[in-house]
Amino acid sequence: MTRKTALWAALFVLGLALVILGVLNGGARDVLAKAVRICSECIGLG
């Protein structure tokens, strides 16, 4: 494995770990709630 490939693999694993940590921490729920609120305000429901 070349050095560049190893760096890309390490960054991919780190990014995946941070996404999983964010989902487990409730971050996805917060983002969805904010998106629904913004969308509801934008089309005039809120």
C-alpha positions in Angstrom: 0.0 0.0 0.0 1.4 3.4 -0.9 1.7 6.2 1.5 -1.1 8.2 -0.2 -3.5 5.2 -0.2 -2.8 4.7 3.5 -3.5 8.3 4.3 -6.8 8.2 2.3 -7.8 5.0 4.2 -7.0 6.5 7.6 -9.0 9.6 6.8 -11.9 7.5 5.6 -11.9 5.5 8.8 -11.7 8.6 10.9 -14.5 10.3 9.0 -16.7 7.2 9.3 -16.0 6.9 13.1 -16.9 10.6 13.6 -20.2 10.1 11.6 -21.1 7.1 13.7 -20.2 9.0 16.9 -22.4 11.9 15.8 -25.4 9.6 15.1 -25.0 7.9 18.5 -24.8 11.3 20.2 -28.1 12.4 18.7 -26.7 14.8 16.2 -28.8 13.3 13.3 -32.0 13.9 15.3 -31.1 17.5 15.9 -30.2 18.2 12.3 -33.5 16.6 11.1 -35.5 18.7 13.6 -33.8 21.9 12.4 -34.3 21.0 8.7 -38.0 20.3 9.3 -38.4 23.6 11.2 -36.6 25.6 8.4 -38.6 23.9 5.7 -41.9 24.5 7.5 -41.1 28.2 7.9 -39.9 28.5 4.3 -43.2 27.2 2.8 -45.3 29.1 5.4 -46.6 26.3 7.7 -44.9 27.6 10.8 
